[in-house]
Amino acid sequence: MEFKEKLQQLIKTKYSKNKDLSDKFGMNYTQLSQYVNGKKISIDFLYNIIEEFPDADLNWLLRDDDLSNGLVHEGETPYKIPLTKEQIVDKMEKLVADLKNQMNNKD
């Protein structure tokens, strides 16, 4: 599948008309149409695509193969580092103290 086909597929996941996306990006519809029809894209346009479609895998979008379904394939490993019990207690104490301060300020 080529870039233009993938871009069209990606746009259709969120918009019924390309015009809606061009309005969202604040760009001329003709320019978007050229991108959708295979013209080389700008970095600004690519940045907008990343922002608008955060689950889209750029490797899938920009490569000429079809090795994935277009979504990012990352493991289920969470990015957060687990907190220790002490860290959890410290956070809870701070939250309780903050809540008490907010309640006292309302009086």
N, C-alpha and C positions, 0 to 999 in steps of 0.2 A: 504494500500500500504506500502511496506517495504522500509527501507532506500535505499537499493541498487536500487530499481525501481525509487525512487524519484531522486536519484543522477543521474541516467541515463537520466531521463526526463529533469532534470536541465541542464545537459551538452549539450543535443541535442538542447536546446534553442539558443545556441551560437556556437556550434562546430558540424561539420558533422562527425568527427572522434575523438575518445578518445585520439588518439595519438597527435592530435593538442593541446589538453588541457595539456597532460603530458609534451609536449615541452614548452608550455607557463609557466608551473610551474617549469620547469627545473628538472623534476623528471623522474625516470625510468618508462617506460610504464607498466612494470610488476606490479609495486607497485600500480599504478592507477587502473589497471585491478583488483587487489585484493580488493581495496576499492569498486570498482563498483560491484564486486561480493559478497559483504557483509562482508569483513574483517573489523575489528574495525579500525577506522580512527585515525590518529594522530592529535594533536592540530595544528601543522603546516599546515597540509592539510586543516583542517577546516578553519583556518585563510585565506589560499589562496582562498578557496571557497567564503568566505565572501567578500574578495577584488574583486574577478572576477565577482561575481554575487551579487551586492549590493542590488538588489531588492528581493532576495530570502529570504523567511521567515525561519529562523532556527528552529522555533517551528514545522513548517510543515515538514522540512527536517528530523529532528531528532526524531520526535514522530512516533509511529506506527499507528496513525490514519490518516484520510484524511479529516480534517475539513476545509481546505482551499485549494486554488488553487496554492499555492506556492509563492504568492506574499505577501509582508508586508501589513497588513491591518491596516493602521493608518488613523485617521480622516483627514479631509480636513483642519483642523486648522493649520495655518502656525506656524512655530517655531519662527519666528522673532517677536520681540516685536515692535508694531507700534511706529513710531517716532512722537514726538510732532511737531507742526508747527515750534516752535523755533529751535528744533534740525534739522529739514529739512533745514531751512534758514541758520543755522550755517554751515551745510555740503556743501550747495551750495556756500556760501561765500568762504569756504576753497578751493573748487574745482575751482572757478573762479580765486582766487588768485594764485593757483598752475598753472593754465593754462596761466595766465599773465606772471608768472615767466618763464615758458617754452618758451613762445613766445619771451620774452626779451633776453633769453639766446641764441636763434637762430640767433639773429641779430648781 
